[in-house]
Amino acid sequence: MIKSSHPHRKPGYELNGVALKPETLMMGYGYKPKLSEGALKCPIFQTSTFVFNTAEDGKEFFSIAYGKKENTEKKELGLIYSRINNPDLEILEDRLAVWDDADMSAVFPSGMAAITTMMLEFLRPGDTLLFSQPLYGGTHHFIEKVLIQYGIKAYGIRGGCNYNEIKKIIEENKMQETLAMIYLESPANPTNELIDIEAFAEIAKYFSKPNKKIITAVDNTFLGPVFQQPIKHGADLVLYSATKFIGGHSDLIAGVCSGEKNLMIRVKTLRTFLGSVPDAWTSWLMLRSLETLKIRMKTQCENAKKVTSFLCTHPRVEKVYYPSLHQEGSEQHDIYKRHCQDSGSMISFDVKGGEKEAFKFLNSLKVFHLAVSLGGTESLAEHPYTMTHTDVPDDEKKLYHLTDKMVRLSIGIEDADDLIRDLTQALS
Ligand SMILES: *Cc1c(COP(=O)(O)O)cnc(C)c1O
């Protein structure tokens, strides 16, 4: 899965020429205890600025940071100021890049900061942005209410479209000349519809011109980085709300953007000037979270499968939406097999009835907490129709089968039988 000798990896990435697995690298990669009094764990560098050894060093660091001097000797950029770099942030970014086999990662103080900074860097007045629907509400708002004021047109498309359908939509709506970015979110929230990232990336290549590359960016919050790696399927950039699985404990807000070096240098440069940089404490918390990322996501997924099996046979449940449930031979099943290593821990289901029955169920839960957000160690339940997706126009809701009988669950690492007992009593 992981190439050995990645061009942008630091010492300690390989053992005898073979790349170590991300699970192994999360414990020490990118950190040198010698530079921190031998501390086994990376300390929290709670400082705004860094002392230069000499004025000459300061001059050199700045000229590299501002791209005035080509960094021919591939020197590491010296520490300057915590809006530009900080050890906790840099080590965190090195480790995040490993999961997606990206050249570089950039961390942000929220998922929205990652998404908006990335979009602002690659979109200009007159450009068109093609995006999959439904999208996370905040992202949708930014595209439809903010970007539009800067002369950036946006076109929403059902995520489940195949190559020919996407191509036809682009041609019929005459987007060939202005298309600058394809932005995807897979699986879609809250319906778990899977998107053929490979097909969209092929479309981006097909319509790209030598002087204008169409960027494919994927919000991988729901399955990644453990169960889906969009870059392997042709995406240029992958984004996360790290508030969710990467942070994983519902105690921080953060975001990530990862990808190829030349694109990431642009994203990081804009980040420096927008000032959307996380602090050392949040970065440190995320370093700690990354050590358990895989075991958390695996346990959450195992629990979710048990919960799904239970829901599928319950007489008060009408339909369950979960990535591994698609019928063999269907397009969705084919995407699942090509893109996903497993099905994650986000489950949506329709109760029999409507809002009244859904609310009764939600109000009866005792182990699950009634809250939005997802991906933490504890299980959460919410009502997308009136909560996270209240802003989505009614006709769109209909199109995606998002009705008032739908409940969304985020499954945590509790005992699965306890979760099922809670669902049993709340459904009764
Ligand atoms: C939560 C979320 C976001 C926004 O992230 P914040 O960290 O809340 O800013 C973006 N995309 C998806 C899929 C999310 O679930």
The ligand as an SDF file (V2000), in Angstrom:
LIG
                    3D

 15 15  0  0  0  0  0  0  0  0999 V2000
  -17.8520   18.7740   10.3730 C   0  0  0  0  0  0  0  0  0  0  0  0
  -17.6110   18.7150    8.9270 C   0  0  0  0  0  0  0  0  0  0  0  0
  -17.0160   19.7760    8.2420 C   0  0  0  0  0  0  0  0  0  0  0  0
  -16.6570   21.0990    8.9270 C   0  0  0  0  0  0  0  0  0  0  0  0
  -15.6240   20.9070    9.8320 O   0  0  0  0  0  0  0  0  0  0  0  0
  -15.3970   21.8560   11.1440 P   0  0  0  0  0  0  0  0  0  0  0  0
  -14.2400   21.2020   11.7940 O   0  0  0  0  0  0  0  0  0  0  0  0
  -16.6690   21.7950   11.9370 O   0  0  0  0  0  0  0  0  0  0  0  0
  -15.1150   23.2080   10.6500 O   0  0  0  0  0  0  0  0  0  0  0  0
  -16.7560   19.6270    6.8860 C   0  0  0  0  0  0  0  0  0  0  0  0
  -17.0730   18.4890    6.2350 N   0  0  0  0  0  0  0  0  0  0  0  0
  -17.6700   17.4500    6.8570 C   0  0  0  0  0  0  0  0  0  0  0  0
  -17.9990   16.2320    6.0820 C   0  0  0  0  0  0  0  0  0  0  0  0
  -17.9490   17.5240    8.2190 C   0  0  0  0  0  0  0  0  0  0  0  0
  -18.5430   16.4890    8.8120 O   0  0  0  0  0  0  0  0  0  0  0  0
  1  2  1  0
  2  3  1  0
  2 14  2  0
  3  4  1  0
  3 10  2  0
  4  5  1  0
  5  6  1  0
  6  7  2  0
  6  8  1  0
  6  9  1  0
 10 11  1  0
 11 12  2  0
 12 13  1  0
 12 14  1  0
 14 15  1  0
M  END
$$$$
